[in-house]
Amino acid sequence: MHIKSVPTVFFCLAILLSSACRPEKKRQNQVVHINDQNITDTDYLARIIAMDTLAPNDYKKAIYKEDSLLNLSSSEADKPFRYYFRARCLVLEKHRDSAIATYKQMDSMGTNPETDLLRDYSILSSQTNGGAAVSASLVKQTLAKIEKAELLKSRSTYLFYDLLAKIYYQNNNPKEALRYATRYYNSHPYKLHRVIEQRYFDISFLLATKMGDYKNMIFYNNKARILAKSINDSLALARTYDNEAQIYDQQGQFARSLASSKIYFNYLKNTNNLNDIAFNNLATSFEHNQMPDSAIYYYRQGIAFEKKNPAGRRKSMFYNGLLSAYKNQGAYAQALEAADSAYTIEMRDVAAIEAVKIAELHEKYQVEKKDQHITELNSRNELYQKIITQQKWTLGLAFFVFLSVLFFLFILYRQQRLKGRNTLLASENKRLNIEQKLLQVQLNPHFIFNAIANLQGLISSGDSKEAVRYLSTFSKLLRNVLEQNTKEFIELDEEIASLHNYLQLQQMRFAGLFDYQISTNHLEGENILIPPMLIQPFVENAIEHGFRNIAYHGSLAINFQTLNNQLLITVDDNGCGVSAKAAVQTKKSLAQVILKERLDVLFNTARQQAGFELEDKSNTGGRGVMVKINIPLVKD
């Protein structure tokens, strides 16, 4: 029987039986540049994650390159990653024990939890390699690290999902392996990358084989071969021939199965990547082709190869293969000896797997015991609350019986009056809080500091005329803000004048950055009233965060019009759009919350229609953001 090895990166999707269930998404480019502008020179964890997208040969080159560069660094912050890349080199050179010892030196002394999690993952991964059953102790350690990574929302959480999936696979628990492999794939930052997707098809083939799904074995192997060719990954391509050998074997085409096995085995041999599973698969192909001598040779070569790894655990597959081959030859003494060896190894693995199951049951018992205790405490608490509530009601009824009807009505009357006063006070307090918050976002300190700095620059440059104009506009703006802050409504002309002052000041500050236009559709003489500084936060956001980082000339259009007894205001810019403004999301949300509260106090509490909405024009092929504000038409 052919046995598939567990790849280093063990991931797959939950739905293996139908490719139609997988959503169609655009694949990413073949290469993720490690030196991309979004990955800084010091963010080594991001670089390590990005290395997942490299083909094996490129991955090795990247590891050795980072190791050589970090050897030249004397920075204490880089020290843990010097050990990491040194250990990765040792892994590539198959020095497992030295690699683990080097990983352990990555301790950040608690200053960097992300680095410590990467260290823990690397050590656990090295301890679980080899394909044999994993002990309960290592399973428990892995679960604990997953809990810690999830709590910290670590970027390396997906690595622990991958590790646990591999552990459950090796412990012959495909259901749990599939569950954690799915979580791994879904949380991988580059899950749509061609290299990652190619590995997905590899693992999908492996799990389809485990479940005996012959149809999907063929489907996923074809997909894996196409992607392996597209990314020029010779090892992945060779692996598809090993998969093909299993397919031919199930079809009974043993000669073709042997030919495919030889292609894969010779590639591994020529690239110094041989593993014990490759020996077993080739030997199995020889046996199915009635060539027992060759089968016995490669089974014994696999055993010898396995023994060269002192940290690896013996597997029963070689001895089961020898048992079958010797029986076909009639060498029953050697067959009995192989059977004894296979039985001893299988009993060891069964004991290890049972230990894991017992540990899981014990953990489940402890959790259920705690849950039962919590439920009992909650029940007691509810009972005590009911008793307290009943006592309060009893005292309350006795109190009301004791009082006269007249006194009861008097108290009720006073409570109604106090309730009305409290409502008015709460409304006034809310209005004052909104005004205080509004002051904080109307004209932020950064703008004032920048305005003063620009004024100093104009004075020092000797441009007195421009400095006077700048100072005049700035003082008008501040005067308008202070005067209008105490009013609930101002005339539309005043609001437009404030906007002109603000925009002219911004144009002087950012010379040549943008143009603006304010249109009123002939509303100037209609004595329309509007809440002060209603539009300024959106105008500021368009300039500060929409125009600052664009390579073209900005354009801002503000329009006022009336429709169905409503005042409609639009603020339309051609800036970088909503998606490029994630860094200012907190401030933008604050301005929107304050505006909503103002509209609620001024209009919505009186059952009038008021609100606003933001539209990202990139969704319709345009540039920038359009804000639409809708308030009732108020006239003096």
FIFIVO-441826 format. One record per residue (C-alpha): z, x, y; residue in one letter. Coordinates in steps of 0.25 Angstrom, whole numbers, plus 5000, padded with zeros to 4 digits. Each point is the difference from the previous one (the first is absolute). Layout:
// residues N
Z | X | Y | code
Z | X | Y | A
...
END
This chain:
// residues 636
Z | X | Y | code
5000 | 5000 | 5000 | M
4996 | 5005 | 5014 | H
5012 | 5002 | 5009 | I
4999 | 5000 | 5015 | K
5008 | 5010 | 5009 | S
5008 | 4994 | 5012 | V
4993 | 5005 | 5013 | P
5008 | 5007 | 5010 | T
4998 | 4988 | 5010 | V
5004 | 4988 | 4992 | F
4995 | 4987 | 5007 | F
4993 | 4987 | 4997 | C
4998 | 4986 | 5005 | L
5007 | 4988 | 4994 | A
4988 | 4993 | 4997 | I
4992 | 5008 | 4989 | L
4993 | 4990 | 4992 | L
4990 | 4995 | 5011 | S
4994 | 5008 | 5011 | S
4996 | 4987 | 5007 | A
5015 | 4999 | 5004 | C
5000 | 5013 | 5008 | R
4996 | 4997 | 5015 | P
4988 | 5007 | 5006 | E
5004 | 5010 | 5010 | K
4992 | 5011 | 5007 | K
5003 | 5014 | 4993 | R
5005 | 5011 | 5009 | Q
4992 | 5013 | 5002 | N
5000 | 5010 | 4989 | Q
5009 | 5010 | 5007 | V
5013 | 4998 | 5008 | V
5001 | 5012 | 5009 | H
5014 | 5006 | 4999 | I
4999 | 5006 | 5014 | N
4996 | 4986 | 5006 | D
5005 | 4998 | 5014 | Q
5010 | 4989 | 4994 | N
5006 | 5010 | 4991 | I
5008 | 5010 | 5008 | T
5002 | 5015 | 4996 | D
5015 | 4997 | 4998 | T
4999 | 4987 | 4992 | D
4999 | 5006 | 4986 | Y
5003 | 4987 | 4993 | L
4988 | 4994 | 5006 | A
4991 | 5012 | 4996 | R
5006 | 4999 | 4986 | I
4997 | 4985 | 4999 | I
4986 | 5003 | 5005 | A
4998 | 5010 | 4989 | M
5000 | 4989 | 4990 | D
4985 | 4997 | 5004 | T
4995 | 5014 | 4997 | L
4993 | 5003 | 4987 | A
5007 | 5009 | 4990 | P
4993 | 5013 | 5005 | N
5002 | 4997 | 5014 | D
5014 | 4996 | 4998 | Y
5003 | 5014 | 4994 | K
4994 | 5007 | 5012 | K
5008 | 4992 | 5009 | A
5013 | 5003 | 4993 | I
4997 | 5015 | 5000 | Y
4996 | 4999 | 5015 | K
5012 | 4993 | 5004 | E
5009 | 5010 | 4992 | D
4993 | 5012 | 5006 | S
5002 | 4994 | 5015 | L
5014 | 4996 | 4998 | L
5004 | 5014 | 4995 | N
4996 | 5005 | 5014 | L
5009 | 4990 | 5007 | S
5015 | 5003 | 5004 | S
5003 | 4986 | 5004 | S
5013 | 4994 | 4994 | E
4993 | 4986 | 5001 | A
4989 | 5005 | 4991 | D
5009 | 5006 | 4990 | K
5001 | 4989 | 4990 | P
4985 | 4998 | 4999 | F
4998 | 5015 | 4998 | R
5008 | 4998 | 4987 | Y
4992 | 4987 | 4997 | Y
4987 | 5007 | 5001 | F
5005 | 5012 | 4992 | R
5005 | 4991 | 4989 | A
4986 | 4993 | 5000 | R
4993 | 5013 | 4998 | C
5010 | 5003 | 4988 | L
4997 | 4986 | 4994 | V
4985 | 5003 | 5001 | L
5003 | 5014 | 4993 | E
5007 | 4992 | 4989 | K
5014 | 5006 | 5003 | H
5008 | 4987 | 4999 | R
5014 | 5006 | 5000 | D
4998 | 5009 | 5012 | S
4993 | 4988 | 5008 | A
5013 | 4992 | 4997 | I
5009 | 5011 | 5005 | A
4991 | 5001 | 5013 | T
5000 | 4985 | 5002 | Y
5015 | 5001 | 5000 | K
5000 | 5009 | 5012 | Q
4994 | 4989 | 5009 | M
5014 | 4995 | 5004 | D
5000 | 4996 | 5015 | S
5015 | 4999 | 5000 | M
4999 | 4985 | 5003 | G
4992 | 5002 | 5013 | T
4987 | 4995 | 4994 | N
5001 | 4988 | 4990 | P
4985 | 5000 | 4998 | E
5000 | 5015 | 4996 | T
5011 | 4997 | 4990 | D
4993 | 4989 | 4994 | L
4987 | 5008 | 4998 | L
5009 | 5011 | 4993 | R
5006 | 4990 | 4991 | D
4987 | 4993 | 4996 | Y
4994 | 5014 | 4997 | S
5011 | 5004 | 4991 | I
5001 | 4987 | 4993 | L
4984 | 5000 | 4998 | S
5001 | 5014 | 4994 | S
5011 | 4996 | 4991 | Q
4992 | 4988 | 4994 | T
4987 | 5007 | 4998 | N
4995 | 5002 | 4986 | G
4997 | 4986 | 4995 | G
5013 | 4999 | 4991 | A
5011 | 4989 | 5002 | A
5009 | 5001 | 5012 | V
5015 | 5000 | 4999 | S
5008 | 4988 | 5006 | A
5007 | 5010 | 5009 | S
4986 | 5004 | 5007 | L
4996 | 4985 | 5001 | V
5014 | 4997 | 5007 | K
4998 | 5011 | 5010 | Q
4986 | 4995 | 5003 | T
5004 | 4986 | 5002 | L
5011 | 5005 | 5010 | A
4990 | 5008 | 5008 | K
4991 | 4988 | 5001 | I
5011 | 4992 | 5005 | E
5003 | 5011 | 5011 | K
4986 | 5002 | 5003 | A
4998 | 4985 | 5003 | E
5013 | 4999 | 5008 | L
4995 | 5012 | 5009 | L
4985 | 4994 | 5000 | K
4996 | 5014 | 4996 | S
4985 | 5003 | 5000 | R
5002 | 5006 | 4986 | S
5005 | 4987 | 4994 | T
4986 | 4998 | 4993 | Y
5002 | 5014 | 4993 | L
5013 | 4995 | 4993 | F
4992 | 4987 | 4996 | Y
4990 | 5009 | 4993 | D
5011 | 5008 | 4993 | L
5007 | 4988 | 4995 | L
4987 | 4994 | 4995 | A
4997 | 5013 | 4992 | K
5014 | 5000 | 4994 | I
4998 | 4986 | 4995 | Y
4987 | 5003 | 4994 | Y
5005 | 5012 | 4993 | Q
5012 | 4991 | 4995 | N
4989 | 4990 | 4994 | N
5004 | 4989 | 5010 | N
4986 | 4997 | 5006 | P
5005 | 4987 | 5007 | K
5010 | 5008 | 5009 | E
4990 | 5011 | 5001 | A
4989 | 4990 | 5005 | L
5010 | 4994 | 5010 | R
5004 | 5013 | 5007 | Y
4986 | 5005 | 4999 | A
4996 | 4988 | 5008 | T
5011 | 5002 | 5011 | R
4995 | 5015 | 5000 | Y
4985 | 4996 | 5003 | Y
5003 | 4989 | 5010 | N
5009 | 5010 | 5008 | S
4991 | 5012 | 5000 | H
4996 | 5003 | 5014 | P
4986 | 5004 | 4995 | Y
4998 | 4990 | 4989 | K
4985 | 4997 | 5005 | L
4996 | 5014 | 4999 | H
4989 | 5004 | 4990 | R
5009 | 5010 | 4993 | V
5012 | 4991 | 4999 | I
4991 | 4989 | 4995 | E
4993 | 5009 | 4990 | Q
5014 | 5003 | 4994 | R
5003 | 4985 | 5000 | Y
4988 | 4997 | 4991 | F
5005 | 5012 | 4991 | D
5014 | 4993 | 4999 | I
4994 | 4986 | 4998 | S
4992 | 5006 | 4988 | F
5013 | 5006 | 4995 | L
5007 | 4986 | 5001 | L
4988 | 4992 | 4995 | A
5001 | 5010 | 4987 | T
5015 | 4997 | 4999 | K
4997 | 4985 | 5000 | M
4988 | 5001 | 4991 | G
4991 | 4994 | 5010 | D
4987 | 5006 | 4995 | Y
4991 | 4993 | 5011 | K
5008 | 5006 | 5012 | N
5000 | 5013 | 4993 | M
4985 | 5001 | 5002 | I
5001 | 4994 | 5014 | F
5010 | 5009 | 5006 | Y
4994 | 5013 | 4993 | N
4987 | 4997 | 5007 | N
5006 | 4998 | 5013 | K
5008 | 5013 | 4999 | A
4988 | 5008 | 4996 | R
4992 | 4994 | 5012 | I
5011 | 5004 | 5010 | L
5003 | 5013 | 4993 | A
4985 | 5004 | 5003 | K
5001 | 4995 | 5014 | S
5012 | 5009 | 5004 | I
4994 | 5011 | 4991 | N
5013 | 5001 | 4992 | D
4996 | 5008 | 4987 | S
5014 | 4998 | 4993 | L
5000 | 4985 | 5003 | A
4985 | 4999 | 4995 | L
5004 | 5008 | 4987 | A
5012 | 4990 | 4998 | R
4990 | 4989 | 4999 | T
4993 | 5007 | 4988 | Y
5014 | 5000 | 4993 | D
5001 | 4985 | 5004 | N
4986 | 4998 | 4994 | E
5004 | 5006 | 4987 | A
5011 | 4990 | 4998 | Q
4990 | 4989 | 5003 | I
4990 | 5005 | 4990 | Y
5011 | 5002 | 4990 | D
5004 | 4985 | 5001 | Q
4985 | 4997 | 4998 | Q
5000 | 5008 | 4987 | G
4989 | 5010 | 5006 | Q
5008 | 5012 | 4996 | F
4989 | 5011 | 5002 | A
4999 | 4995 | 5015 | R
5015 | 5000 | 5001 | S
5001 | 5014 | 4995 | L
4989 | 5005 | 5010 | A
5007 | 4994 | 5012 | S
5013 | 5006 | 4995 | S
4994 | 5014 | 4999 | K
4994 | 4999 | 5015 | I
5014 | 4997 | 5005 | Y
5007 | 5010 | 4992 | F
4990 | 5011 | 5003 | N
5002 | 4997 | 5015 | Y
5015 | 5001 | 4999 | L
4999 | 5013 | 4993 | K
4990 | 5006 | 5010 | N
5008 | 4996 | 5012 | T
5013 | 5004 | 4993 | N
5006 | 4986 | 5001 | N
5002 | 4998 | 4985 | L
5011 | 4990 | 4996 | N
5006 | 4996 | 4987 | D
4994 | 4986 | 5000 | I
4986 | 5006 | 5001 | A
5003 | 5007 | 4987 | F
5004 | 4987 | 4993 | N
4988 | 4992 | 5005 | N
4990 | 5011 | 4995 | L
5007 | 5001 | 4987 | A
5000 | 4985 | 4998 | T
4985 | 4999 | 5003 | S
4998 | 5011 | 4989 | F
5008 | 4992 | 4990 | E
4993 | 4987 | 5003 | H
4987 | 5008 | 4997 | N
5005 | 5004 | 4986 | Q
5002 | 5015 | 5005 | M
5015 | 5002 | 4995 | P
5000 | 5015 | 5001 | D
4996 | 5000 | 5015 | S
5010 | 4988 | 5002 | A
5011 | 5008 | 4994 | I
4996 | 5013 | 5008 | Y
5001 | 4992 | 5013 | Y
5013 | 4993 | 4997 | Y
5007 | 5013 | 4997 | R
4994 | 5006 | 5013 | Q
5006 | 4989 | 5007 | G
5014 | 5002 | 4994 | I
4998 | 5015 | 5003 | A
4996 | 4996 | 5015 | F
5012 | 4991 | 5001 | E
5010 | 5010 | 4995 | K
4996 | 5010 | 5011 | K
5006 | 4990 | 5010 | N
5015 | 5003 | 4998 | P
5004 | 4988 | 5009 | A
4991 | 4990 | 4993 | G
5005 | 4991 | 4989 | R
4993 | 4999 | 4986 | R
4990 | 4988 | 4998 | K
4998 | 4993 | 4987 | S
4985 | 4998 | 5002 | M
4996 | 5013 | 4994 | F
5008 | 4999 | 4988 | Y
4995 | 4985 | 4997 | N
4986 | 5006 | 5002 | G
5003 | 5011 | 4990 | L
5006 | 4990 | 4990 | L
4987 | 4992 | 5000 | S
4991 | 5012 | 4999 | A
5008 | 5006 | 4989 | Y
5000 | 4987 | 4992 | K
4985 | 4999 | 5001 | N
4999 | 5014 | 4994 | Q
5010 | 4997 | 4989 | G
5010 | 5010 | 5005 | A
5012 | 4991 | 4998 | Y
5011 | 5011 | 5002 | A
4995 | 5004 | 5013 | Q
4998 | 4985 | 5004 | A
5015 | 4998 | 4996 | L
5004 | 5011 | 5009 | E
4993 | 4995 | 5012 | A
5005 | 4986 | 4997 | A
5015 | 5006 | 5001 | D
4997 | 5007 | 5013 | S
4994 | 4987 | 5006 | A
5011 | 4992 | 4995 | Y
5011 | 5009 | 5006 | T
4992 | 5000 | 5014 | I
4998 | 4985 | 5000 | E
5015 | 4998 | 4997 | M
5004 | 5009 | 5012 | R
4991 | 4992 | 5009 | D
5005 | 4986 | 4995 | V
5014 | 5005 | 5003 | A
4996 | 5004 | 5014 | A
4993 | 4987 | 5003 | I
5012 | 4992 | 4994 | E
5010 | 5008 | 5009 | A
4991 | 4996 | 5012 | V
5001 | 4985 | 4996 | K
5015 | 5001 | 4998 | I
5002 | 5006 | 5013 | A
4991 | 4989 | 5007 | E
5008 | 4989 | 4993 | L
5013 | 5007 | 5004 | H
4995 | 5000 | 5014 | E
4995 | 4986 | 5000 | K
5014 | 4996 | 4994 | Y
5007 | 5007 | 5012 | Q
4991 | 4993 | 5010 | V
5002 | 4986 | 4994 | E
5015 | 5002 | 4999 | K
5000 | 5004 | 5015 | K
4991 | 4988 | 5003 | D
5010 | 4991 | 4992 | Q
5011 | 5005 | 5008 | H
4993 | 4998 | 5013 | I
4997 | 4986 | 4996 | T
5015 | 4997 | 4997 | E
5004 | 5006 | 5013 | L
4990 | 4991 | 5008 | N
5005 | 4988 | 4992 | S
5014 | 5003 | 5004 | R
4996 | 5002 | 5014 | N
4993 | 4986 | 5000 | E
5012 | 4994 | 4995 | L
5009 | 5006 | 5010 | Y
4991 | 4996 | 5011 | Q
5000 | 4985 | 4995 | K
5015 | 5000 | 5000 | I
5001 | 5006 | 5014 | I
4989 | 4989 | 5005 | T
5008 | 4989 | 4993 | Q
5013 | 5005 | 5007 | Q
4993 | 5000 | 5014 | K
4995 | 4986 | 4998 | W
5013 | 4995 | 4996 | T
5007 | 5006 | 5013 | L
4988 | 4995 | 5008 | G
5002 | 4986 | 4995 | L
5015 | 5000 | 5002 | A
4998 | 5006 | 5014 | F
4990 | 4989 | 5004 | F
5009 | 4989 | 4994 | V
5012 | 5005 | 5008 | F
4992 | 4999 | 5014 | L
4998 | 4987 | 5007 | S
4986 | 4994 | 5001 | V
5000 | 5002 | 5015 | L
5004 | 5015 | 4999 | F
4989 | 5002 | 4989 | F
4989 | 4994 | 5009 | L
5005 | 5009 | 5012 | F
4999 | 5012 | 4991 | I
4986 | 4996 | 4995 | L
4996 | 4998 | 5014 | Y
5005 | 5013 | 5005 | R
4993 | 5007 | 4988 | Q
4987 | 4993 | 5004 | Q
5001 | 5006 | 5014 | R
5004 | 5014 | 4995 | L
4988 | 4999 | 4990 | K
4990 | 4997 | 5011 | G
5006 | 5011 | 5009 | R
4999 | 5010 | 4989 | N
4986 | 4996 | 4998 | T
4997 | 5003 | 5014 | L
5007 | 5013 | 5000 | L
4993 | 5004 | 4988 | A
4987 | 4997 | 5006 | S
5003 | 5007 | 5013 | E
5005 | 5012 | 4992 | N
4988 | 5001 | 4991 | K
4991 | 4999 | 5013 | R
5008 | 5012 | 5006 | L
4999 | 5008 | 4987 | N
4985 | 4998 | 5000 | I
4999 | 5004 | 5015 | E
5008 | 5013 | 4996 | Q
4991 | 5003 | 4988 | K
4988 | 4997 | 5009 | L
5004 | 5011 | 5010 | L
5001 | 5010 | 4988 | Q
4985 | 4998 | 4996 | V
4994 | 4995 | 5014 | Q
4998 | 5014 | 5005 | L
5006 | 5011 | 4990 | N
5007 | 5012 | 5005 | P
4989 | 5009 | 4994 | H
4990 | 4994 | 5010 | F
5009 | 5002 | 5012 | I
5003 | 5014 | 4996 | F
4985 | 5003 | 4998 | N
4997 | 4993 | 5014 | A
5010 | 5009 | 5007 | I
4994 | 5012 | 4993 | A
4986 | 4996 | 5004 | N
5005 | 4998 | 5014 | L
5006 | 5014 | 5000 | Q
4987 | 5006 | 4995 | G
4992 | 4993 | 5012 | L
5010 | 5005 | 5010 | I
5000 | 5014 | 4995 | S
4985 | 5000 | 4999 | S
4999 | 4997 | 5015 | G
4993 | 4987 | 4998 | D
5009 | 4992 | 5010 | S
4990 | 4988 | 5001 | K
5000 | 4998 | 4985 | E
5015 | 5002 | 5000 | A
5003 | 4989 | 5011 | V
4990 | 4990 | 4993 | R
5007 | 5003 | 4986 | Y
5014 | 4998 | 5006 | L
4996 | 4988 | 5008 | S
4995 | 4993 | 4987 | T
5012 | 5005 | 4992 | F
5010 | 4994 | 5010 | S
4992 | 4987 | 5001 | K
5001 | 4999 | 4985 | L
5015 | 5003 | 5000 | L
5003 | 4990 | 5011 | R
4992 | 4989 | 4993 | N
5008 | 5002 | 4987 | V
5013 | 5000 | 5007 | L
4997 | 4988 | 5008 | E
4994 | 4992 | 4989 | Q
5010 | 5003 | 4989 | N
5010 | 4989 | 5006 | T
4989 | 4989 | 5000 | K
4996 | 4992 | 4988 | E
4987 | 4997 | 5006 | F
4991 | 5007 | 5010 | I
4986 | 4996 | 5006 | E
4988 | 5004 | 4992 | L
4995 | 5009 | 5012 | D
5013 | 5008 | 5000 | E
4999 | 5003 | 4985 | E
4985 | 5004 | 5002 | I
5005 | 5009 | 5012 | A
5010 | 5007 | 4991 | S
4990 | 5002 | 4989 | L
4990 | 5006 | 5010 | H
5011 | 5010 | 5005 | N
5004 | 5003 | 4986 | Y
4986 | 5002 | 4995 | L
4996 | 5009 | 5013 | Q
5012 | 5008 | 4997 | L
4996 | 5002 | 4986 | Q
4986 | 5004 | 5004 | Q
5005 | 5010 | 5010 | M
5009 | 5006 | 4988 | R
4988 | 5000 | 4990 | F
4988 | 5003 | 5009 | A
4987 | 4995 | 4994 | G
5007 | 4995 | 4987 | L
4997 | 4985 | 5002 | F
4995 | 4989 | 5009 | D
5005 | 4986 | 5002 | Y
4996 | 4986 | 5004 | Q
5009 | 4988 | 5004 | I
4993 | 4987 | 5000 | S
5007 | 4987 | 5004 | T
4988 | 4990 | 5000 | N
5003 | 4995 | 5014 | H
5015 | 4997 | 4998 | L
5006 | 5008 | 5012 | E
5002 | 4988 | 5009 | G
5006 | 4990 | 4990 | E
5015 | 5004 | 5001 | N
5001 | 5003 | 4985 | I
5013 | 5006 | 4996 | L
5003 | 5010 | 4989 | I
5012 | 5007 | 4994 | P
5000 | 5014 | 5006 | P
4996 | 5013 | 4993 | M
4995 | 4991 | 4988 | L
4987 | 5008 | 4998 | I
5005 | 5014 | 5004 | Q
5005 | 5004 | 4986 | P
4986 | 4997 | 4993 | F
4993 | 5008 | 5012 | V
5009 | 5012 | 4998 | E
4998 | 5000 | 4985 | N
4985 | 4999 | 5002 | A
5000 | 5012 | 5009 | I
5011 | 5009 | 4994 | E
4996 | 4998 | 4986 | H
4986 | 4994 | 5000 | G
4993 | 5010 | 5010 | F
5008 | 5013 | 4998 | R
4993 | 5005 | 4988 | N
4986 | 4994 | 5001 | I
4987 | 5009 | 5002 | A
4993 | 4989 | 5009 | Y
5003 | 4993 | 5013 | H
5010 | 4989 | 4999 | G
4998 | 4986 | 5005 | S
5011 | 4990 | 5003 | L
4997 | 4985 | 5004 | A
5011 | 4990 | 5004 | I
4995 | 4986 | 5001 | N
5008 | 4987 | 5005 | F
4995 | 4986 | 4998 | Q
5005 | 4986 | 4998 | T
4997 | 4990 | 4989 | L
5006 | 4987 | 4996 | N
5012 | 5002 | 5010 | N
5002 | 5014 | 4994 | Q
4999 | 5014 | 5006 | L
4992 | 5009 | 4991 | L
5001 | 5015 | 5002 | I
4993 | 5011 | 4992 | T
5002 | 5015 | 5000 | V
4988 | 5006 | 4994 | D
4998 | 5016 | 4998 | D
4990 | 5008 | 4992 | N
5011 | 5011 | 4996 | G
5003 | 5005 | 4986 | C
5005 | 4987 | 4994 | G
5013 | 4996 | 4993 | V
4998 | 5009 | 4988 | S
5001 | 5012 | 5008 | A
5013 | 4996 | 5007 | K
5010 | 5001 | 4989 | A
5008 | 5010 | 5007 | A
5003 | 4990 | 5011 | V
5003 | 4988 | 4991 | Q
5015 | 4999 | 5003 | T
4998 | 4999 | 5015 | K
4988 | 4991 | 4999 | K
5009 | 4991 | 4991 | S
5011 | 5000 | 5010 | L
4991 | 4996 | 5011 | A
4994 | 4988 | 4992 | Q
5014 | 4996 | 4996 | V
5005 | 4999 | 5015 | I
4987 | 4993 | 5004 | L
5002 | 4990 | 4989 | K
5015 | 4998 | 5004 | E
4996 | 4998 | 5015 | R
4989 | 4989 | 4996 | L
5010 | 4993 | 4991 | D
5011 | 4999 | 5012 | V
4989 | 4997 | 5010 | L
4992 | 4990 | 4993 | F
5002 | 4998 | 4985 | N
5014 | 4994 | 5002 | T
4994 | 4990 | 5009 | A
4990 | 4996 | 4989 | R
4988 | 5007 | 5007 | Q
4989 | 5008 | 4993 | Q
5001 | 5015 | 5003 | A
4997 | 5012 | 4991 | G
4991 | 5012 | 4999 | F
4992 | 5007 | 4989 | E
4994 | 5014 | 4998 | L
4986 | 5002 | 4994 | E
4995 | 5014 | 4994 | D
4985 | 5000 | 5004 | K
4997 | 5010 | 4989 | S
5001 | 4989 | 4990 | N
4988 | 4994 | 5006 | T
4992 | 5013 | 5003 | G
5005 | 5002 | 5014 | G
5010 | 5010 | 5007 | R
5014 | 4998 | 5005 | G
5009 | 4989 | 5001 | V
5000 | 4986 | 5007 | M
5013 | 4993 | 5003 | V
5000 | 4985 | 5003 | K
5011 | 4994 | 5008 | I
5002 | 4985 | 5001 | N
5010 | 4993 | 5009 | I
5001 | 4986 | 5007 | P
4993 | 4999 | 5014 | L
5011 | 5000 | 5010 | V
4997 | 4998 | 5015 | K
5009 | 5001 | 5013 | D
END
